[in-house]
């Protein structure tokens, strides 16, 4: 296969396959050896493609210089505006600002007509900050631990008020108008647990990594929950 065709096929797989995609899967999809794949990844990076990841961890295409400028339908533009404005209902100021910054960058790259449509959207959302206890810990620390797959040591008070210290593998955050929850694998109980974030009195990194297990563990948790739900309905 010609080098150009091989690189184009690799870019296509990086765009289409669920990320992060392993080197073995990419090598199989593109018909090359693992060694050749690593060289091709390096070539794409040198050409301007921003590809996160490494051997053994999987790869994610986060910036593609070959894609054309963004273009959206008018309804898609309205939907983006509504989605960002609805973040106020999440009650996370840092997340709200990140959404606004991202929308501003998107609008800045739109054709002039679509940019005007974004500025003069007809649908608006005015959700208020939810009425729930504020977290005692830095949400940025928890988000980073989820992203980086880093274990945390937490000081936690359960609903009965009993305090425990435990090490967890944080997997993801979920927001509602009444609660902010952290899904994690508790190393004390050796099982999945959902923690009320406002009941975490302190959190600190342990320095231990559980990469690359987070994605698989989230899928396992979802599958287990579905199976339990199906069993309860029988």
Buried (B, 14 or more C-beta within 10 A) or exposed (E): EEEEEBBEBBBEBBEEBEBBBBBEBBBEBBEBEEEBBBEBBEBBEEEEBEBEBEEEBBBBBEEBEEEEEEEBEEEEBBBBBEEBBBBBBBBBEEBBEEBEEEBEEBBEEBEEEBBEBBEEBEEEEEEEBBEBEEBBBEBEBBBBBBEEBBBBBBBBBEEEEEEEEBBBBBBBBEBEEEBBBBBBBBBEEEEBBEBBBBBBEEBEBEEEEBEBBBBEBBEBBEEEEEEEEEEEEE
